Amino acid sequence: MEKGGRRVVDEDLVKLLILIDRTGSLLSASSSLGLSYSRAWEAVARLERALG
């Protein structure tokens, strides 16, 4: 997904969002993907900022 010519959603972010939906937990989703909680949090925050 792009906004203003910038890619805002990639395959890894889609995986993270799906796992957040399934587990109801950012911590659980990030752990499942081998990401730190802070890195996952920042990815979601970047998406929120990009989409406004």
PENOR-V213824 format. One record per backbone hydrogen bond with DSSP energy under -1.0 kcal/mol. NH is the residue of the N-H (numbers start at 0). CO is the residue of the C=O. Records with the same first field share a line. If there is no record, write none. Layout:
BEGIN
NH->CO / CO
END
This chain:
BEGIN
2->5
5->2
7->0
8->0
13->9
14->10
15->11
16->12
17->13
18->14
19->15
20->16
21->17
22->18
23->19
28->24
29->25
30->26
31->27
32->28
33->30
34->29
39->35
40->36
41->37
42->38
43->39
44->40
45->41
46->42
47->43
48->44
49->45
50->46
51->47
END
